[in-house]
Amino acid sequence: GGTDGEERPPSPGCAGEFDDVDFGGGLAGCPGPVEDTHRRLSYARSRLCDADVETLDFLEESYSYQEVDFSQNELTDAALPKILDLCSRCRALKVVKLYKNRIGDEGAHTLADFFARYWFIREVHLSHNRFTADGITSMVASAASTRPEEAEPLWIRV
């Protein structure tokens, strides 16, 4: 089940229970992303696990999404490189939502590196994950030490 007390069906790529179901999103067992053409890409509440994320194809060199949302799934540290690669190609990105997943301190260090390189991000939603004080400190220190003075502050919710 989920970390919010709700029981969730198994992730399609992990448990295989929905492998033969096509919800029209291209990934068997998962609904397709919610897209607002150039503003928002959302795989929130799609029951994704790390293996599912690896099957997603983001082929464009750049995207104009302002928000990328992979919240409320079953993602761990292993899914972050693929998600953050997508984020790094979103030229107008302001908001990243990864809350209610299973991301731990290894993922926090990956995010810290991302914050150091992509200072244009304004909001990162990370609550209800598995960070310790060490992981949170890593992210905050990276953002604080590398963000240019002229940049808007980074809001991180953990």
C-alpha positions in Angstrom: 0.0 0.0 0.0 0.9 3.7 -0.1 2.5 5.7 2.7 -0.7 7.7 3.2 -2.6 4.8 4.7 -4.5 4.0 1.5 -4.1 0.7 -0.1 -3.0 1.0 -3.7 -3.2 -1.6 -6.4 0.2 -3.1 -7.3 2.3 -1.1 -9.8 1.8 -2.6 -13.3 5.5 -2.9 -14.2 6.3 -4.4 -10.7 3.5 -6.8 -10.0 2.3 -7.6 -13.5 -1.4 -7.7 -12.4 -2.4 -5.2 -15.1 0.0 -6.1 -17.9 -2.8 -6.9 -20.4 -4.8 -3.7 -19.7 -4.2 -0.7 -22.0 -5.5 2.6 -20.6 -4.5 4.4 -23.8 -1.3 5.9 -22.4 1.2 3.6 -24.1 2.4 2.0 -20.9 0.3 -1.2 -20.2 -1.6 -0.8 -17.0 -1.0 2.9 -16.6 -3.1 5.8 -17.7 -1.2 8.2 -20.0 0.3 11.4 -18.7 -1.9 14.4 -18.2 -0.6 17.1 -20.4 -1.5 20.8 -20.7 0.3 21.1 -24.1 3.2 23.3 -23.0 2.7 23.7 -19.3 2.3 20.5 -17.3 3.3 16.9 -17.6 1.8 14.7 -14.9 2.2 11.0 -14.2 0.8 11.6 -10.7 -1.1 8.7 -9.1 -0.2 6.4 -12.1 1.0 3.5 -9.9 4.4 3.8 -11.4 7.5 2.0 -10.1 11.1 2.4 -11.2 10.8 -0.1 -14.0 7.8 1.8 -15.4 9.8 5.0 -15.5 12.6 3.3 -17.4 10.1 2.4 -20.2 8.9 6.0 -20.7 10.3 7.6 -23.8 11.2 11.3 -23.7 12.8 11.7 -27.1 12.7 15.5 -27.7 15.8 17.6 -27.1 13.8 20.1 -25.2 10.4 20.6 -23.8 8.4 23.6 -22.7 6.8 22.1 -19.6 6.6 24.4 -16.6 5.7 21.6 -14.2 6.7 18.0 -14.1 4.7 15.8 -11.7 5.6 12.2 -10.7 4.0 12.4 -7.3 2.0 9.7 -5.5 3.7 6.7 -7.1 6.1 4.0 -5.8 9.3 5.5 -7.1 12.7 5.2 -5.4 16.1 6.7 -5.9 16.6 4.6 -9.0 13.9 6.5 -11.0 15.4 9.9 -10.4 18.1 10.0 -13.2 15.5 9.4 -15.9 13.1 11.9 -14.4 15.7 14.6 -13.8 17.1 14.1 -17.3 13.6 15.0 -18.6 13.5 18.0 -16.2 16.9 19.2 -17.4 15.4 19.4 -20.9 12.4 21.5 -19.8 13.5 25.1 -20.7 10.6 26.7 -18.8 10.5 24.4 -15.8 9.5 25.9 -12.5 7.9 23.1 -10.4 8.9 19.5 -9.8 6.6 17.3 -7.8 7.9 14.0 -6.4 6.0 13.8 -3.1 4.5 10.6 -1.7 7.1 8.2 -3.2 9.8 6.1 -1.7 12.9 8.3 -2.4 15.7 8.1 0.1 19.0 9.8 0.8 20.7 8.5 -2.3 18.0 10.3 -4.3 18.5 13.4 -2.1 22.1 13.5 -3.2 21.0 13.2 -6.8 18.6 16.0 -6.3 21.3 18.1 -4.6 23.4 17.8 -7.7 20.4 18.7 -9.9 19.7 21.8 -7.8 23.4 22.9 -8.2 23.1 22.7 -12.0 19.5 23.9 -12.6 19.0 26.9 -10.5 15.9 28.1 -12.5 13.7 25.7 -10.6 11.4 27.5 -8.1 9.5 24.7 -6.3 10.3 21.1 -5.4 7.7 19.1 -3.6 9.3 16.1 -1.8 7.2 15.4 1.3 6.3 11.9 2.3 9.5 10.3 1.1 12.2 8.5 3.0 14.8 11.2 3.6 16.9 11.5 6.7 18.4 14.7 8.1 21.6 13.9 6.1 19.7 13.8 2.8 17.7 17.0 3.5 20.9 18.8 4.6 22.6 17.8 1.3 19.7 19.2 -0.8 19.4 22.5 1.1 23.2 23.1 1.3 23.5 22.5 -2.4 20.7 24.8 -3.3 21.9 27.5 -0.9 25.6 27.5 -2.0 25.1 27.3 -5.8 22.0 29.5 -6.4 22.9 32.9 -8.0 22.0 35.9 -5.9 19.7 37.2 -8.7 17.8 33.9 -8.9 14.4 33.5 -7.2 14.6 31.5 -4.0 14.1 27.8 -4.2 11.1 26.5 -2.2 11.7 22.9 -1.1 8.9 21.0 0.8 10.1 17.9 2.6 
